Amino acid sequence: MTLINPNRVGIALGVVLGGCHLLRALLVAAGVAQPVLDFLFWIHFIKPVYVVAPFDPAIAALLVAATALVGYAAGAVFGFVWNRLAGVTSRPPVHR
């Protein structure tokens, strides 16, 4: 199995999850999140029951930071488990 760097996997997943939630916050700030949410529920045969709250920059920053942190932690744990299951105990090489 190929060795992976848990830190890099953590950063990658943190950026992806944080970026998705940044997009969500931008949709709320632009005032288009409710129609998007309603559409997504509709195409999944779900009656929309949730209402998007007004945009708050502090809450948006907390959302993005928290999901990026959770993404980093999940990615790092995944990388560590991957390497352990591969039977690798040494650190991965650093590529620049």
C-alpha positions in Angstrom: 0.0 0.0 0.0 1.1 3.5 -0.6 2.1 5.6 2.4 0.2 8.9 2.9 0.9 11.9 5.0 -1.9 12.3 7.6 -1.2 16.0 7.9 -1.7 16.6 4.2 -4.8 14.4 4.1 -6.1 16.4 7.0 -5.4 19.7 5.3 -7.0 18.6 2.1 -10.2 17.4 3.8 -10.3 20.5 6.0 -10.1 22.7 2.9 -12.8 20.8 1.1 -15.3 20.8 4.0 -14.5 24.3 5.0 -14.8 25.5 1.4 -18.2 23.8 1.0 -19.4 25.6 4.1 -17.9 28.9 3.0 -20.0 28.5 -0.2 -23.1 27.8 2.0 -22.4 31.0 4.0 -22.0 33.0 0.8 -25.3 31.7 -0.4 -26.9 32.9 2.8 -25.2 36.3 2.6 -26.4 36.7 -1.0 -30.0 35.8 0.0 -30.3 32.8 -2.3 -29.8 30.0 0.2 -33.5 29.4 0.9 -34.5 28.8 -2.8 -31.5 26.6 -3.2 -32.4 24.6 -0.1 -36.0 24.4 -1.1 -35.0 23.1 -4.6 -32.6 20.5 -3.1 -35.3 19.2 -0.8 -37.8 19.2 -3.7 -35.6 17.1 -6.0 -35.2 14.6 -3.1 -39.0 14.3 -2.6 -38.8 16.1 0.7 -41.2 18.8 1.8 -39.0 21.8 2.8 -39.7 22.6 6.5 -36.5 24.5 7.4 -36.1 28.3 7.2 -32.7 29.9 6.6 -31.9 32.4 9.3 -30.5 35.9 8.4 -26.8 36.1 7.7 -24.4 36.7 10.6 -20.7 37.0 9.8 -19.6 35.7 13.2 -21.7 32.6 12.9 -20.5 32.1 9.3 -16.9 32.3 10.4 -17.6 29.8 13.2 -19.3 27.5 10.7 -16.3 27.6 8.3 -13.7 27.2 11.0 -15.5 24.4 12.8 -16.0 22.4 9.7 -12.5 22.9 8.5 -11.2 21.8 11.9 -13.4 18.7 11.9 -12.3 18.0 8.3 -8.7 18.3 9.3 -9.1 15.9 12.3 -11.0 13.4 10.2 -8.5 13.5 7.4 -5.5 13.1 9.8 -7.2 10.2 11.6 -7.9 8.6 8.2 -4.3 9.0 7.1 -3.0 7.5 10.4 -5.4 4.5 10.1 -4.5 4.0 6.5 -0.8 3.9 7.3 -1.3 1.5 10.2 -3.5 -0.9 8.1 -0.8 -0.8 5.5 1.7 -1.9 8.1 3.8 1.2 7.7 5.5 2.6 10.8 7.9 5.2 9.4 7.0 8.7 8.5 6.1 9.5 4.9 8.7 11.4 2.8 8.2 15.1 2.4 7.7 16.1 -1.2 8.4 19.7 -2.1 
